[in-house]
């Protein structure tokens, strides 16, 4: 190649490198990441990501590796035009921002004084879409932070539910309901929804459920755990002597019985909203810690489908008769699928998917008919899963 052509080629390459650096951001590879997932989460194609980083083998990336994300220039500016009856609080609530942020961004000295037709520049550009459960086998705990219809807020040190509600122009009860907050305890760094359906499982469903007797079980304990009586349980199973049941015996539990804990004697706390993935994702469920191979039970009757994904690992999806979609991820192995009753074993606790290397646990998520995720913690507490 002539020297002048070689010089021009080198110059063009240098300019392209500068442009990529100018309009790019870095991403640090974390445990469980794949190049495809990183490309998807950052809104670029796999080919663009490979080219920007000069990657020869797309299947070979390592934890701690810095990747250039081409073309990432931040979110576009969003303009909202004020309509009749709107307040700055309502606008902030709609876009997942805060009253103070909108006021500062738009030079508004009196947040209570805005006019119809006024253009408000919205920081960030949140939307009013909803975030449903994943159907690909990857659990929602590893999904990107969703743009919910009510917006979200990352808790800062010293904030309370009351101060967050006042800042966003929403009620305290909305935040408590949407996040399953117990005793108004919140943690800095956690993401809270500003509104949402909230849900506490009560069991019931349709038809009868079943229970397999284990070592140490007594009929009275089984009846109590399922919200029924010894007489009802004995009558349903033709038991003449309530003191005589056998290990492995399958008992019919009368309809309308109690919701079942997915993992017996699990270790857990209210981890809803905990940051994941360097703050780009957040936890939409409860992690139930136990020993590897511990049984995972269907919390209610319904239909189970098993899935496998790079993030959620081995996972059960239970479409409950109560209208709730239950998801359990990171299992070691699968159990029963298809039509199940409350208490049937649908899998076994493990650390599959992106939980490899962590203590065995079941990531447990709940999605009522609305499709919005709800915090499972209140349901677990209400049903004695302590």
N, C-alpha and C positions, 0 to 999 in steps of 0.2 A: 504494500500500500504506500503511495507517495506520502512524503512527510506532511504536506499540507492537509491531505485528507485525514491522516492519522490524528493530526492536531485538532481538526474540526470535530472528529468523532469523540476525542477525549474531552473537548470543550462541551459538546452536547451532553455527554455523560455526566460531567460535573454539574451542569445546569440542572439536569433532571434530578440528580442527587440532592442538590440544594432545594429544589421545589418540594421533593418528598419530605425532606427534613422540615421545611417551613410549614407545610400543611399536614403534618403528621403528629401523632402522639405515641407514646410508648406503652406497652402492656407487658407486665411481668407474668410469665407462665406459672400457674399454680397447680397443685396436685389435682389430677382428674381432668385437666384441660386437654382438649384436642384442637388441632388447627382449625377444623371445621366449625367447632363450637365458638372459638374465638372470633372467627370471621363473621359468623352469624350474629353474635352478640354485639359486634361493633359495626354492623351494617355495611360490610364490604364482602367482596367475593373471595372464595378460597384462592383463585388464581391471582388476584391482586395482592393478597397477603403473602403468597409464596414469592411473587416477583419482587415485592418491596423489601423482602428480607433475604433474598437470594438463597432460598431453601431448596436443597436438592432432593431431600426425602421428606415429604409432607407428614409421614407417620413417625418422624423422629424429632421430637422437641423435648426439652428437659425443664424441670422445675427451676425457676429463677432466671430462665432465659428472657432477655428483653426483646420484644418484637415491636417493629414499627407498624402502626396502623395507618395506612395511606388515606389521605383525604379527610381525616377527622378534624373538623373545624368548629365543633361545638354545636349546640342546638340553635336553630334559626329563631329570630325574634318573633314574638307573637303579639299581635295588636288586638285588643278587645274594645269594642265600641259600646259604651254604656247605654243600656235601655231602661225604660221606665221601671221603677221599683227596685233597681239594683243598688247595692251598697258595695263599698270597697271590700267588706268582709265576705260578701257573697261571691264576688269576683275572685278573691284570693282563694276561697274554698273550692271554687270550680276548677282552678288551675293548679291546685296543690301548692300555692305560694302562701305568703303571710301578708297581713295588712301593712306591717312596717316595711317589708321589702318592696311592695308595690308603691307605697307612699314615697319612699326614698328614691326608687327608680324613676318615678314620674314627677318628682319635685312637688308633691302634694303636702302642704303644711297642715291642712285640716282634713284628716281621713274621713270625717263625717260629711264633707262637702264635696261631692262630685256631681256633674250635670249630665243630663241625657245628651247623647251624641258625642261626649268626650271620649277621646282615644286614650286607652290605657296600655302602656307597654308592659307586657307580662314577662317576667324573668323566667327563663327555662323553657316554657312552652309545654307544660303538662297538658293532658287531654282528658276527655271524659269517658274513655273506653274502659272496659272491664278486663280483668285477667282471670281466665278460667284454668282448670286443671290440665296438665299435660296428658296427651293421649299417646305419646310416643314411648312411654316407659321411663322417661326422665322426670324425677320428682320436682314438685314446685319449689322446693327449698332452694334449688339451684337456678331457678329462672331469673331473668333480669328483673330488677325492681319494677313493678307494674305501675302504669298510670291508671289509678282507680277513679271511679266516678266522683269520689269525695276528696281525692288528693291524699298526700301523706306528709309526714313531718319527722325529721330525725331529731330525737331528744338531745338537748344540750344540757350540760352540767348545771344543776340548780333549778331546772324547769320542773313544773308540776303539771298535772292534768289540767288544773284550773287555768294556769298561765298560758298553756298551749291553746286551750279552747278559746280564751279571750283574744289571743293574738291572731287566731284564724277566723274569728267570728262564728264559731260553732259552739254547740252546747257540750258540757262535760259528759252528759249521758251518751251523746253520740260517740265520743271517743272511747268511753268505757265499753259500750256495747260492741263497737267495731273491732276492738282488740282483746276482748275477754279479760279486761284488767280486773284483778282481784285486790281489794283493799287499797286501791289507787296507787299501787306500787309500780313505778316505771324505772327504766335504766337509761343512763346517758349512752348515746351511740345507737340506740335501738330505733327502728322505724315504726311509727304508729300511723295507722289509717285515720283520717279525719272523719270518716263516716263509713258505714257498712252494715250488713244485715245482722251480724251476731247470731249465735245459735247455741243452744244447750241440748244435747241429745237426751231423750227420755226413754228410749227403748220402745217397745210395742211392735210396730210393724204389723205384718199379717201372718197368720198361720202359726203353727207351733215351732219351737226350736228344740235343740237337743243338747245334751251334756254327757260327756264321757267321764265316769267316775275315776278319780285318781287316788293314789295311796294317801291315807289320812283323811279322806273325805267322810263327812257325815251328812245324812239327809237334811238335817236342820241347817247346816252351814250352806249346803247347796241351795236350799229353798231361800235362805236369807240373801244370798248373793244374787239370786235371780228375781228378787222382789215378789216371791210367792210364799205360800205356806207349806208346812210339812204335809198336812192333810191333802191339799190340792196336788202336790207332787206325788204323794203315795197313790192317790186315786187315779191320776193320769197314767201311772205305770203299773197298776194292779199290785202294789206292794202291800202285803198284809202285816209285815213286821218292819217298821221304819228303821229299826236298828240293824237290819240285815241287808246290806247292799255290797256289791262286789267290785273290785278294781277292774276297769275295762267295761263295766256295764254301761250301756247307753240309755240314758233317761230322757223321756219326753218331757219338755218343759212347757207348761200351758202358755197359750198366746197372751200377749200383753205383759210378758215378763221383762225383767230389768235389762238394760243395756250392759254388754259385757266388756270388761277391760281387755284391750287388744293384747297386752303382755302382763302376766301376773307378777306382782311384786316388783314392778319396774322402778328404776330411779329416774326422776324427771323433775323439771321445774318449768316455770313459764318462760320459755325461750322464744316466744313469738316476737318477731321484729329484730332479732339479733343479726348484726351485720355478717355478711358472707362475701367471699370473693373480693377482699380489699375494699369493701364498702359499696361495690357496684350491685350487690344482690343482698337479699335479706331473707330471714327464716320465716316460712309460712307454714309452720306446724309445730309439733312437739316431739322431741327426741326421747324415746323410751329405752333407757339403758338396761341391759340384762346380760346374761351369759350367752355365749355363742351356742346356737342350736335350741334356745328356749322357744317354746311354742308361741306362735302368733295366732290369735283367735279372731274370728269374725265378730265385730262388736254388735252386729244386728243381722237379721236375716236379709237375704238378697242374692245377687248374682255376682260371682267373682270371675275376673279375667286376669291372667298372669301376663306380665310384660317384662322385658329386659332392655335396659338402656345403659348408655355409657355413664350417665350421671346417677340415676336412681338405682342402678343395678337391678337385682331381682326384686320385682315389685308386684303387689296385688292391687287391683282396682275393684272395689266392691260397690256396686250400685245397690244401695240399701233400700229396703221396702219403706223406710221412713223418708225417702226422697233425697237422701244425702249420698254423695259420692265420697267414699273413704279410700285413701291411698296410703299404702305402707311400703316404704322403700328400704333398700340396702339389705334385703334378706339373704340368708345363707342358702336356702333352698325353698322350693314351693311345696304347698300342701294341697288341700282340696280346691277345686275350681268348679265353675258352673253354679248350680243352685246350692246355696248353703244356708244353714241355720245359725243363729247367734251361738257362739261357743265352738263352732267347728274350727278345726285347725287349717288355716289357709297358707301357712308358711312357717319359717323358722328364723329367728333373729341372727343377723350376721353383720357384715361390713362391706357389702359388694358395691359396685359402681364407684363414685368418687369418694366413698367413705373408706376405701382401702387404707389400712394402716391406723385407723381409729378404733376406739373401743366398740365392741358389738352393740348395736342399737337399732331400733326401728324408727325411722322418720315417719310420723303419723300425721296425715293431713285430712282436712274435711272441707267439702264443697257442697253446700246446699243447692237447691234448685236454681238459685240465681246465678250460679257459676262462680261467684266471688268466694275466695278462700275465707274461712273463719277459724278463729283460734280454737284448737281442740282442748286446751287446758281446762276451761270451765266444765266441759262435758266429762273429762277425766275425773276432776275433783267431785263433781255432783254425783258421779256414779261409784264413788268409793275407791278409785284407782290411786291409792296413796302408798 
